[in-house]
């Protein structure tokens, strides 16, 4: 089978889904209105609450939710076969993921842009709010720690990406200054053109100027490069997540969105180019592979491993964090919320094509031999252990993508740098946004507990960064000495997917409770996906807990067990409210006015 048809059929399906199911939700279920009050205008402060153009906020939201999730997840999940991976991405994104993101964004818009933790208190009770806050805190703690390490490892594996990724910071600041104050379309277009041109100039420069972090000796102790990068990145995250959102976070995400569009365009063109070449772009991955060596069972782990690209709880934090504080009108939320999730699914689809077919064009084995076709696939995905490492995931995507782009006449070396910078940049946007979201969550709960000093943005951000740093540096992999310093977050990776998907199920529960107040049967559209995700992820969390106990990994046993207990407790509280028919009256009085009731 030629892989181009996977792309064509799925892309047509995403467009149809947006213009049918997405618009149905917007008009008939959530009843979006242009003239409804929104937090960005009611609470505008120039720091977090800033009315923003739809295109700009789409770029910020999309790059924030995407990160490396839709890249890494499909590259692992395809080990069970490209058909189950593709079915889950396609169906899951349309009826679950996009509904989850869109619904989370709408209810946050109608509740002063508050987080899902805060909204839990309004629709369930104060006890559930505190429990949800703890789940979110654990989720974001793991995210900040993990993605700090992810970027550090990308820098170590692809030193050509270091220079262009850091150059994005001053380019983004200059772009933010250039289009500040609600610039007109012409000024935004010109600023975008110049910023993107500068960015790709640095990509070419990075190709010629790889920068490697040297090891550093302090007091007789040699710190590995990864540890040094983690420390630098957490300091950067503290600054980037404390300053005005329009200074760095928003323009950088906007630039990265354009980088994504360009990289996506190159991948699409590369697929077409490979299709037209002699032999075409053949799928070399198995259609269905139910028992890969050493892999956990496909059910429920396919739905956990492939999160971003299908459905991800982290998206609800962005949709109720930075994004609702910048949406200009309610109607923009369809494009930003539902549309960006389908765009992420499109990216996950391209990744599936890259690792299912692109890798078969040429793959260099550990012995130095160049393999093609099924032999290339079998070499890389020989077993779960061989394919699950971070470096291995990134390599599969980078090599497959570069092979396809090379059919356009671009050198494979430059194509590798383009994709490497793209992956590192997306991981950076996740780190920035997750840190800022953690600050929002800490500030909200500190205000509730009357700890005003902790609600201060500088103090709250410091707590977010310090706790993530402690996690990354304190929890080294078993059997590792100083060479494992700074990579502790990777120990938490096995449970990240399950925790993330549990959060998605809880967010869908909140959207269900919101709809339950307003309609007779519409809430079933979110309850059914919620129940499916709740069953799948609780199944996976319990499976992980048994595995962690067997391996006597007590750090994971404690965190995974605590998350499981908290999630089950919140779910029980939500079920009680759902069966009762109504929860406590939402404190946000403007919510009903905004909804048009």
Beta strands, then each sheet from edge to edge (+ up, - down):
strand 1: 216-218
strand 2: 221-223
strand 3: 363-364
strand 4: 370-371
sheet 1: 1+ 2-
sheet 2: 3+ 4-
end
